[in-house]
Every structure is written in C-alpha cells, then in structure tokens.
Amino acid sequence: MIAESGKLELPAWLDAAPPEHRATVSGAVMDRSLDTVTDPPNWLRKDVTRLELLRVDAEIEMSTRLAREAVGRGDEAAHRALNSRCMELLKTKKGLQAALQRP
C-alpha cells in the first residue's frame, strides 16, 4: 500500500486483517503509544525480529517434543532429523538475539 500510494490508509489496512484480529490490531495501533517512537523503521524491524524469535522458540519446543516422541517409538531417523532441525533453530535464535542487540 505504501509502495503504491506513498501512504498507509489505516482503515483499508485494518479491513484486510481477519475479522477476529481487527479489534486487537486497531486498539494497539490507535492507542497513541507509537507516537513517541523516535525511529519507527528501526522499532518495526526489532518488533518483527521479536516476533520471529517467538516463532523460533515455539518451533524449538515443538521439535524437542517430537524428538522425545520419536525416541519413545524407536524412530532413530526421525530423532536425528529433529535434533538436526533443533540445532539449526538454535543457530537462528542466536542470530535473532544478536540482531536485537544491534542499534
């Protein structure tokens, strides 16, 4: 929307959200707390990084649980694959945490 018109039409943007999320998003955006953000692009970048970190944490938790289940049923190949995935996710998590520390 910004790329096309150079501005963000908040009502149109909110209409594009799923109906069950509109009130939450609208309340968060319209509460004026973002008015004090001095560097909006950086704030948004860090917020996206925090959300990605939450997603990676959830995937680590799920992969760990699935690996335990694979051990329980004797599926060694699945256990190795899930452990490998967990190692990749931990590297990703470290990178995201480092990104949050940068200005």
Short mmCIF file of the C-alpha atoms (twelve columns), coordinates in Angstrom:
data_MODEL
# 
_entry.id   MODEL 
# 
loop_
_atom_site.group_PDB 
_atom_site.id 
_atom_site.type_symbol 
_atom_site.label_atom_id 
_atom_site.label_alt_id 
_atom_site.label_comp_id 
_atom_site.label_asym_id 
_atom_site.label_seq_id 
_atom_site.Cartn_x 
_atom_site.Cartn_y 
_atom_site.Cartn_z 
_atom_site.pdbx_PDB_model_num 
ATOM 1   C CA . MET A 1   0.000   0.000   0.000  1 
ATOM 2   C CA . ILE A 2   2.813   2.399   0.886  1 
ATOM 3   C CA . ALA A 3   4.752   1.453   -2.238 1 
ATOM 4   C CA . GLU A 4   1.738   2.205   -4.436 1 
ATOM 5   C CA . SER A 5   0.397   5.406   -2.916 1 
ATOM 6   C CA . GLY A 6   3.173   6.634   -0.644 1 
ATOM 7   C CA . LYS A 7   0.964   6.415   2.445  1 
ATOM 8   C CA . LEU A 8   -0.804  3.916   4.617  1 
ATOM 9   C CA . GLU A 9   -4.580  4.018   4.666  1 
ATOM 10  C CA . LEU A 10  -5.119  2.584   8.137  1 
ATOM 11  C CA . PRO A 11  -8.851  1.753   7.723  1 
ATOM 12  C CA . ALA A 12  -8.182  -0.154  4.496  1 
ATOM 13  C CA . TRP A 13  -5.235  -1.911  6.094  1 
ATOM 14  C CA . LEU A 14  -7.348  -2.960  9.090  1 
ATOM 15  C CA . ASP A 15  -10.108 -4.197  6.782  1 
ATOM 16  C CA . ALA A 16  -7.593  -6.584  5.244  1 
ATOM 17  C CA . ALA A 17  -6.988  -8.250  8.629  1 
ATOM 18  C CA . PRO A 18  -9.071  -11.255 9.695  1 
ATOM 19  C CA . PRO A 19  -12.227 -10.055 11.487 1 
ATOM 20  C CA . GLU A 20  -11.267 -11.703 14.784 1 
ATOM 21  C CA . HIS A 21  -7.999  -9.720  14.907 1 
ATOM 22  C CA . ARG A 22  -9.234  -6.285  13.831 1 
ATOM 23  C CA . ALA A 23  -10.167 -5.035  17.301 1 
ATOM 24  C CA . THR A 24  -6.827  -6.067  18.793 1 
ATOM 25  C CA . VAL A 25  -4.765  -4.574  15.975 1 
ATOM 26  C CA . SER A 26  -6.860  -1.428  15.881 1 
ATOM 27  C CA . GLY A 27  -6.536  -0.951  19.631 1 
ATOM 28  C CA . ALA A 28  -2.780  -1.444  19.507 1 
ATOM 29  C CA . VAL A 29  -2.277  0.977   16.620 1 
ATOM 30  C CA . MET A 30  -4.703  3.642   17.752 1 
ATOM 31  C CA . ASP A 31  -3.658  3.874   21.408 1 
ATOM 32  C CA . ARG A 32  -1.143  6.643   20.582 1 
ATOM 33  C CA . SER A 33  1.749   4.795   22.263 1 
ATOM 34  C CA . LEU A 34  3.546   4.652   18.911 1 
ATOM 35  C CA . ASP A 35  3.546   8.444   18.712 1 
ATOM 36  C CA . THR A 36  6.644   8.570   20.939 1 
ATOM 37  C CA . VAL A 37  8.723   6.167   18.822 1 
ATOM 38  C CA . THR A 38  11.712  8.168   17.600 1 
ATOM 39  C CA . ASP A 39  12.872  5.719   14.905 1 
ATOM 40  C CA . PRO A 40  9.792   3.885   13.535 1 
ATOM 41  C CA . PRO A 41  11.638  1.789   10.896 1 
ATOM 42  C CA . ASN A 42  14.108  0.508   13.487 1 
ATOM 43  C CA . TRP A 43  11.344  -0.089  16.034 1 
ATOM 44  C CA . LEU A 44  9.334   -2.064  13.477 1 
ATOM 45  C CA . ARG A 45  12.398  -4.061  12.406 1 
ATOM 46  C CA . LYS A 46  13.098  -5.005  16.021 1 
ATOM 47  C CA . ASP A 47  9.446   -5.842  16.643 1 
ATOM 48  C CA . VAL A 48  9.451   -8.179  13.641 1 
ATOM 49  C CA . THR A 49  12.661  -9.751  14.990 1 
ATOM 50  C CA . ARG A 50  10.995  -10.289 18.387 1 
ATOM 51  C CA . LEU A 51  8.026   -11.962 16.692 1 
ATOM 52  C CA . GLU A 52  10.353  -14.180 14.658 1 
ATOM 53  C CA . LEU A 53  12.183  -15.082 17.873 1 
ATOM 54  C CA . LEU A 54  8.879   -16.163 19.431 1 
ATOM 55  C CA . ARG A 55  8.150   -18.300 16.362 1 
ATOM 56  C CA . VAL A 56  11.587  -19.935 16.516 1 
ATOM 57  C CA . ASP A 57  11.169  -20.630 20.249 1 
ATOM 58  C CA . ALA A 58  7.825   -22.308 19.554 1 
ATOM 59  C CA . GLU A 59  9.357   -24.409 16.785 1 
ATOM 60  C CA . ILE A 60  12.243  -25.444 19.051 1 
ATOM 61  C CA . GLU A 61  9.755   -26.515 21.707 1 
ATOM 62  C CA . MET A 62  7.688   -28.477 19.176 1 
ATOM 63  C CA . SER A 63  10.760  -30.130 17.623 1 
ATOM 64  C CA . THR A 64  12.048  -31.120 21.060 1 
ATOM 65  C CA . ARG A 65  8.695   -32.688 21.919 1 
ATOM 66  C CA . LEU A 66  8.551   -34.531 18.592 1 
ATOM 67  C CA . ALA A 67  12.131  -35.783 19.100 1 
ATOM 68  C CA . ARG A 68  11.159  -37.208 22.510 1 
ATOM 69  C CA . GLU A 69  8.173   -38.910 20.901 1 
ATOM 70  C CA . ALA A 70  10.403  -40.341 18.155 1 
ATOM 71  C CA . VAL A 71  12.725  -41.820 20.786 1 
ATOM 72  C CA . GLY A 72  9.705   -43.299 22.567 1 
ATOM 73  C CA . ARG A 73  8.576   -45.137 19.442 1 
ATOM 74  C CA . GLY A 74  12.131  -46.109 18.443 1 
ATOM 75  C CA . ASP A 75  12.297  -43.973 15.298 1 
ATOM 76  C CA . GLU A 76  16.003  -43.157 15.262 1 
ATOM 77  C CA . ALA A 77  15.956  -41.494 11.814 1 
ATOM 78  C CA . ALA A 78  13.207  -39.063 12.868 1 
ATOM 79  C CA . HIS A 79  15.054  -38.378 16.135 1 
ATOM 80  C CA . ARG A 80  18.267  -37.491 14.271 1 
ATOM 81  C CA . ALA A 81  16.396  -35.287 11.790 1 
ATOM 82  C CA . LEU A 82  14.562  -33.444 14.572 1 
ATOM 83  C CA . ASN A 83  17.765  -32.962 16.567 1 
ATOM 84  C CA . SER A 84  19.422  -31.562 13.445 1 
ATOM 85  C CA . ARG A 85  16.491  -29.180 12.971 1 
ATOM 86  C CA . CYS A 86  16.766  -28.082 16.612 1 
ATOM 87  C CA . MET A 87  20.444  -27.253 16.089 1 
ATOM 88  C CA . GLU A 88  19.563  -25.113 13.048 1 
ATOM 89  C CA . LEU A 89  16.841  -23.362 15.028 1 
ATOM 90  C CA . LEU A 90  19.211  -22.652 17.926 1 
ATOM 91  C CA . LYS A 91  21.648  -21.010 15.481 1 
ATOM 92  C CA . THR A 92  18.781  -18.953 14.073 1 
ATOM 93  C CA . LYS A 93  17.757  -17.977 17.597 1 
ATOM 94  C CA . LYS A 94  21.274  -16.779 18.422 1 
ATOM 95  C CA . GLY A 95  21.314  -14.696 15.248 1 
ATOM 96  C CA . LEU A 96  17.965  -13.111 16.107 1 
ATOM 97  C CA . GLN A 97  19.094  -12.361 19.640 1 
ATOM 98  C CA . ALA A 98  22.241  -10.725 18.263 1 
ATOM 99  C CA . ALA A 99  20.134  -8.665  15.860 1 
ATOM 100 C CA . LEU A 100 18.112  -7.327  18.788 1 
ATOM 101 C CA . GLN A 101 21.317  -6.121  20.465 1 
ATOM 102 C CA . ARG A 102 22.376  -4.038  17.468 1 
ATOM 103 C CA . PRO A 103 21.233  -0.402  17.340 1 
# 
